[in-house]
Amino acid sequence: MSDKFRELLKRVGSGTHTSKSLTRAEAATATTMMLLQEATPAQIGAFMIAHRIKRPTPEELAGIIDGFDRLGNKLKIAPHHSHQPVVLGNPYDGRSRTVPVTVITALILAAVGLPVVLHGGDRMPTKYGIPLIKIWQQLGVDFAQFDLAQAQSIYSQSHLGFVYLPQHFPSAHQFIPFREQIGKRPPFATAELIWCPVAGTAHLVAGFVHPPTEERFRETFKILDVQDFTLVKGLEGSCDLSRSRTGIIALSKPQGGFERLLLDPADYSLNGSDIPLETEAGAIAQINEVIQGKNNQLLPAAILNGGFYLWRFGAVDRLESGFSQAEEMLTTGKVADKLAQLQTLCNRQDNLPIAST
């Protein structure tokens, strides 16, 4: 048992009237001790549940991210990239109700030279939804096989990178059984949405479900001195805008603060139903069809999201132009070409891991 960790546990687990929030430094220490499993399983489980009930403060979230920064490997900014990286933060436990278009969005952005970094692991509690790594693998891009140097090479050449927990953040991957055993999303699941897996300044995009989470993220960004962010009330807490409702989005402003954007897909004839995820094989087939330029029921969602993010990151001046460009890129094969480039890079012999002897 760790006496040091017990004191931190007592702070957050003393009940509604007597529990106290941790400082940023204390939250970072607690995070590090849990990820390294220096605390006992009983202590870790008790802390996670108590912290979930209490709800993490922005200062505590900043401390959790400090802990992630200490232990997680990061991609480096490529000197020849002309735009700051965009990090798309999605729930690590995946999607289970709606077909995601995040992978398509990432390909669209990378195809115009906007560097994009995704992060996550394998199938994970509590949702056990389809993770991004699984979609990429089924599209012929197996980011899971690469060490950090190889992942960096692919990112530098393609403008698209993936920080994969088992390879690049093993302590977070080894922590997954604790998440499974408590049966609830811990505060780690909130913090990882806004963690930056890039060593340097990046534009952080994160999804949220509940309005208090968005406010908590903005306050955390102030503490972390994150200047560039986009927060989206997205499908299942992801970065994917919904076609069936007005998008509620917080956009950072260059001079500080933020502005609210309410994006109604109906204003651009892109409204409709969000596509239910009936089978994973069917969802991946739909995603691949859109990438290959085919017109199916998922295409409007890909245009909506691709166009919005093209506009947000300055590739076009107007939202309407973003939607037009996203559609043109999909239907003329430019997005399929980007996927083909990634497939080639991932299958090149000099990118494959060296077998141990």
Secondary structure, DSSP 8 states (H G I E B T S, - for coil): --HHHHHHHHHHSS-TTT-----HHHHHHHHHHHHTT-S-HHHHHHHHHHHHHH---HHHHHHHHHHHHHHS--EE--TT-SS--EEEE--TT-BSSB---HHHHHHHHHHTT--EEEEE-SS-TTT--B-HHHHHHHTT--GGG--HHHHHHHHHHHSEEEEEHHHH-HHHHHTHHHHHHH-S--HHHHHTTS---EES--EEEEEESSHHHHHHHHHHHHHHT---EEEEE-GGGSS---SSS-EEEEEE-TTSSEEEEEE-GGGGT------B---HHHHHHHHHHHHTT---TTHHHHHHHHHHHHHHTTSSSSHHHHHHHHHHHHHTTHHHHHHHHHHHHHHSGGGS-----
